[in-house]
Amino acid sequence: MAELSIKTTPSTVVNRNVQSGSTPDNTNYRASFAIMTSLFFMWGFMTVFNDILIPRFKEAFTLDYFQAMLVQFAFFGAYFIGSLIYFVISATAGDPIAKIGYKNGVVIGLLISATGSAVFWPAASAASYPMFLLALFVVGLGFAMLQIAANPYVTILGPERTASSRLNLAQGFNSIGTTIGPIIGGFLIYQYFAKTGAHGADSVKMPYLAFSIVFVVLAVIFFFIHLPHIGEGKIEHGASALKYPHVVLGVIAIFMYVGGEVSVGSAIINFLGQPTVAGLTAVEASKYVSLYWGGLMIGRFMGAVELSEMKRKHKQMLLVVIPLLAYLLLWVAKSCPIDSLQNHSYGDIFTVWGQQFQANWMVFRIYLPFIGLCWLLYQFGQARAGRTLMIFSLTVVTLLLTAIMVGGKVAMWCVVAVGLFTSIGWSNTFSLALDGTGALKSQVSSLLVMAILGGAILPPLQGYIADVTKNLQISFIVPLIAYAYVAFYGAKGHNIGRRIPLSDVLQAN
């Protein structure tokens, strides 16, 4: 009988379904999981609407760039504030989701988001930019609650060993939302609901009223449907989640991952404009930004397949078909003439769309070999979440190091390809940090969501280094170090001090 090292604590568990948060292998929660993916799609779809709102509000309220960017500050600041509030309540009064259940946590998050979306109507009627920011903050609070409830819930709708697969698949639907969101948002806000002579902000009334109604409908559906009550029931006071070393290291990993991902994405346009790199205009560089963020969608769907337990032959087939379909969706979506919608130059949009689709082939075709490399690295990952996270993060480190040292078109493609290989970072890190935390999963989740703050800290740090050194290439050392830490977490950090639930030990023996 194999020897197992066990660290027993007051939270060591016996009831596997309730305390470990994992489910029996023969339990099928596909219907529940399918319902949950709608949430991931919705918050991806709505998050990217912020990119449409920024130029709309800038024009409507005559704002400078700093004032316009407060849209993102209000929205993402709510994630940190909401998660912090949740953690404080959890530590002082007991974990709220342990009391009310994951399903009710989702319902509350949806209703908060519905309230924030509804505030867009009076904000537009009053032509009040501060009221819009308040509305976005409330929507962000709702999304924070959804993230805290939905991410861990997805990981426990099946065996823990395939948690990363489920979370990658759910995040893949999130990326579909971020891919098609700008197309629909641009059409609705800049064309369909734009009225001549009306205040520019009026065009957001109906889209966000629709969002509010959708959120209420989803809340009603989630309230009445049956979803399994897994991992709930044990209420503990105090910050028990921080007693797990692999959780603390995981929070740092999420901070580094989000910070690194946002740092690279924020610097791409300026980086590709460097004479020593590609010398592209902002318009030309924007095509490559699409590839960067679209790579996350492709990589996440591939990760969902590779980290699953389906038959090997089916995996190999889907690892070819799925990325190609996702690649085609990205190509079609990013060829949409959004600029024509924003400039009110409607004309024959589909003709322009087709022309841009053909023109973008010169950019998109060079990306295909990276998808091939992604497929190869998944083979080396051997369907293990930690190992795959390490391999992909080290690949990002290699790409960034090459971009720093080489320059030119090689550096350009190395930076653009980072999106594809950072794709599984959130899902794998999140699921590894939750592993073995039992009834504390939602408290751990609040800490992980709070770590999104990395996206607000590391990009300015990279900008500061670029200003001091007068060299944007050198500044990529910031995300490089961040991904090096994520690689460490995938290789070793997720196992440091990790406590094994007693029921799992007994089953293994």
N, C-alpha and C positions, 0 to 999 in steps of 0.2 A: 504494500500500500504506500502510495507516494506521500512524502512528508510535506506538510503545509505549514507555513509560518502564519500564525493568527495573532492579531492584536485585538484583545477583547476590551470593550468599553461599555458604558451604560447603554449605548445605542446599538450594541451587537444584537442581531435580530434572529428570530426563529421562524416567524411567519413570512414566507417568501413573498407571497402576493402583496401583503400589506406593507411590510417594512423594507424589503430590498428594492421594491419598485420594479422588479423584473417580472415577467409573466411566464407561465409554463410554455414549453416549446410547442405544444399541440393546440394552443389557444390562437384563434384566428380573429384578428381585429382589423381586417382589411377595410371593412365598411367604415369603421370609426376613423381609421387613418385617412381614408379618402375624404371624409368630411373635414378633417383637420387641415388638409392641404389647401382648402379654400381660403383659410385664414392667412396662410403664408402668401398666397397669390395676392390677396387683397392688400396686405400691408406693403408688399413690394410695389403693387400698382399705384397705391396712393403716395408712397414715399417719393417716387420719381415725379409725381405731379408737382412737387416743390420746385423742380427745375423749370417747369412751365410757369409757375406762379411768380418766380423772381423777376423775369423780364416784364411780365404783365403788370405787376405792382410797381416796378421801377418806372414804367411809362405812365401808369394811371396816377401815381402819387408824386411824380417828379422826384424820385429818390436818388441819392448817390449810391455807389456800389456797396459801401459799408451798410447803409440802411437797408438796402434790398437783401443783403445776405443775412439779415436778422431773421429771415424766414427759416433758414437752416438752424440758426442758433436757438430759436424758440422751439422748433420741432425736436431736434436732437437733445437739447438741454432738458426737455421733459423726460427723456429716457433715463438720464442720470438721476434727476430729482425723484421721479416715480419709483425707480429701483431702490434708491436710498431710503425713501419713506417706507417702502415695503419691508426692507431689511430691518429697519429700526422697529417697526411694529412686530415683525417676526421675532426679534431678539427680546423684546420687552413683554409682549402679550401672547406670544405663540404664533406659529406659522399660520397666516390666514387661510391659505389653500388647504392646509391640513384640516382646518375646521370646516370650510365650505365645499371643498372638492375642486378638482381641476375644471370640471364642466362649468360650475358656477363662476369660477375665476375667469373663464373665457367669456361668459355672459356679461359679467361686470365690465370687462375690458371693452367689449363691443358696445355696450351702452354708453360708456364714457366717450368712446370714439364717435358714436352717433351724436352725442351732445355737442362735441367740438365741431363736427361737420355742420350741424344745424346753425351754429353761431355765424357761419359764413354769410347767411342770408341777411341778418340785421347789420352785419359789418359792411356788406356791400351797399345796403340801403342807406347807411349813415356815412358811407365813403370814409370809413375809419381804419387806417392802417394798424394802429395799436390794437383794435378789436380783432383784426385778422390775425395778428401775432398771438393774441390770447386764445383764439380759436385753434390755431395750430398747436399751441402748447397743450391744450386739453386733448386734442387728437393724439399727440405724442404720449401723454399720460396713459391714454387707453391702450395704445400700442405697446407701451412698456408692460402693462398688465398682461396683455396677450402674449408677449414674448416670454414673460415669467411663467405663465401657465402652459402655453402651447409647446414650447421647446422641450421641457422635460416630459410632458405628456406623450409626445411623439416617440421619445426614446423608450418609454415603457410599454408601448403598444406592441409588445413582442419580446423576444429574448434580448438580453443586454448585449450579447455579442454581435447582433445586427443593428444595434441602435444607430450607429453612424450611417448605415445604409438608408434607414428611414429618414433620418434628419437631412441627409444629402438630397434625397428625393423631394422632401418638402421644401428645402431651400432652392431646389431646381425650379419648382413652381413659383417661388418667390422671384427668381430671376426672369421667368417668363413675364411676370407682372411688370418688372422694371424694363423689360425689352419692348413690350407693346404699349406701356403706359404713355410714353411721350407722343406716340402716334395718335392715340385716341384723345389724350389731353390737348394736344395741339389743335386737333380738329374741332373739339368741343369749345375750347376757350377762345381760340383765335378765329374761328369761322362760324360754327353753327349757332352759338349763343352770343356772338359779338353783334352789337346793335349800333348802327350809325347814330351818332349824336349822344349816346348814353355814356356814362362814366365807365372807363375801361374795366374797372373791377366788377361791374355788373355781370360780366360774362362768366364769373365763377359761381354765381348763385345756384343755377340749376344743377351743374355737375356735383357740387357738394351737398345739395339737398338730396340728390339721388344717392350719394354715398351714405348720408344719414339714414335714409329709408332702407338701404341694403343692410346696413349694420343692425338696424332694429329687427329686420326680418331674420337675419342670421342669429341674432340673440334669441328670438322666439323659437327658432328651429332648434338651437342648441339647448334651450331650456326644456323643450319637450321630448327631444330624442333621447334614446337610451345610449349612454356612453359608460363603459365600465369604470368603476371606482377603484382604480389601482393606485397603490402607494400612498393612500390617504389613511387617516385615522389616528396617528400618533402625534400628539401635540407636545412640543418641548419648548421651554423658554430658554433664552440665552442664544448666543451666537455659536451654536453647536457646529455649524457648517465649517467654521474656521479651525476646528480641531482636526480636520482632515488635511494633512500636508499636500496631498495631490490636488485638493480643491483650491488651496491658496496659490499653488503654482499654476493651476489652471486659470484662475482669475488674471494672473499676470500674463499668461499666454494669450488670453482673449484681448487684453489691453494691447499687447504687442501686435497681435494679428490685425485687429481693426485699425490700429494706428499705422501699421505698415501698409495695409491695403489702401487706406485713404491717402496716405502720403504719396504713394506711387501714382495713384489715379489723379490726384490734384496737381502733380508736377508734370504730367505727360505733355500737355500742350506746350508749355514753356520749354521743356526738355527737347522736344522735337523741333522747336524753333531755333535751337542753338546752331550757329554756322558749322560748328565742329561735329554736329550730329546729323541733322537732315536739312536744316534751314527751311522748314515748312512754315507756311502761314497758319494762323489759328484755324481757318476754315479747313485747310488740308489736314492739319493734325487732328481735327475732331473725328475724322474717320477712324483713326487709330485708337482714339479713346473708346469708340464704340466696340472695337475688338477687345480692348482691355476688359471692359465690364461684361461684354458678351461671353468672354472666356469663362467667367464664373458660372454662367448657365450651363455651358457645354461640360465643364469639368464636374459640376455637381451631379448632373444626370449620369455621367460615366461612373462617378463614385458610388451612386446609389446602386448601380448594377454590380460593380466589382465587389463591393462590401456586403452584398446580399448572399443568400445561401442557395441560389438557384443552381441548376446543373451547369457544369463547366461549358458544355457546347452552346447552351443558351446564352451564357454570359458573353462568350466570344462573339456570337452573332450580334447581340444587342450593343456590345462595346464598339461595334462598327456602325450599325444602323442609327442608333440614338444620337451620337455626336454629329453625324452627317445631317440628320433632320434638324437638330438644334442649330447647327451651322447655317443651314438654309433659312431657318426662321430668322436668325440674327441678320443674315445678309439682306433678306427681304425687308425686315423691319428698319434696319439702319439706312436703307435706300429711300425711305419715305421722305418726301420733300417738305420737312417740317418748317424750314426757312420760308418756303412759299406761303405756308399757312400763317406764320407770324407776321410776314410782310403784306398779308392780304392779297398776294398775287396768286389767285386761285387757278384760273385758266383750266387747262386740261391736266389735272394733277396726275392722273394715271399715266399719261404720256411721259411726263417728267419723271415719275417714279420708275418707269421702265428704263429710261435713259440713265438714271442714276444707278439702277441695278446693274446695268452693263458696265458702267464706268467703274463701279466699286469692285469689279472682278479683279482688276489689276492689283488692288490692295488685298482682297480676301484670299486670293490664290496662294500667296506666300505664307499664309497662316496655316495651311493644311499640314505641312510637315510637323508643326508643333503639336497638332492633334495626334499625329502618329507617335510622337515622342511621349505624349500623355498616356496613350494606350500602352506603350512599352513599360512605362514606369508603374502603371497599375499592375502589370504582371509581376514586377519585382516586389510590389507591396504585399502580395500573397493574401489579399482580402483581410488584412489585419489593420485596424484603424490607426494604432500608434505607429506601426512601421510605415504605413502609407503617408501619414502626416509628416514623419521624419524625412522620407524620400522627397516628397513634394516641396517641403520647406527648404531642404538643402538645394533643390533645383532652383528655387527662387534666389537663394543666396548666391549660387553660381551665376545666374543670369545677371543679377545686380552687380556683382563683382566684375563681370565681363563688361557691363555697360560703363562702369567707372573707369576701367583701365584701357578700354579699346576706343570707344567713340565711333562716329560714323553710323552707317546703316546697320551695322552689327549691333551697336548699342541701342539703336532705335527698336529693333525687333526683339532684343532681349527684354527691354522694359515693357513693351506691349504684351509679350508672352507671359509676363508675370501673372496677369489675371487668370489665365488658364490653370496655372499651377498653384495659385493661392485659393482656388475655388473651394476645396474641401476643408480649408483651415477652420472656419467657424464651426461646421458640423462635427468634424472629428474631435476638435478640442472641447467643444461643449459636451458631447456625449462621453468622452473620456473623463472629464471633470465630474460629471454626474454619476459615473459608474460606482456602485457600491455605497452610495450615500443614503439609501433607503428612504425613510419618511422625510428626510431633510432636502429632498430634491428641489422643491420650490424655493427654499431659502438659498440653496446653492445657486439656483437659476437667477435669483435677484442679484446676487453678487456678480455673476457672469454678465448679465445685461448691464449692470452698472459699469462694468469694465469697458463698455463701448466708448467711454470717456477717452480712451486711447486715440480715437479718431479726431478728438479736439486738441490733443496735446502734441502728438508726434509731428503732424504736418507743419505747425508753426516752428517746431524745433528744426526740422529740415530746412525751412525757409531761412531761419536765422543762420544756420551753417552756410547756406548758399550766399547770403548777404556778406557774411564775415570773410569767407574765402574767395568771394567773387567767382565761384565755380559751382554751377548747379550739379554737374556730374559728381563731384565729391560729396555733395549733400545726400546722395543716395546711400551713404554709409548708415544713415538713421534707419531706414526700413531694412537694410541688410542685417544690422544687429538685431532688429526686432524679429525677423524671420529665423535668425540663428537660434534665438531663444525658443521659438515655436518648435523648431527641429529638435531641440533638447527635450522639450516637453513630450513630443511624440516618441522619442527614443527611450527616455528614462523617467522624466518628470511625472508622467501620469501614473507611475507605479510606486512612487516614493511615499511610504507610509500609508498606502491604501489598505483599508480594512476590508476583510472579506466577510460577508454575511455568514453566520453560522450555518444556516440552512444550505447554502451553496457548498460549504465544506463537507457537511454530512452527505450531501448528494454525490459529491466528487469521490468520497471514500466508500 
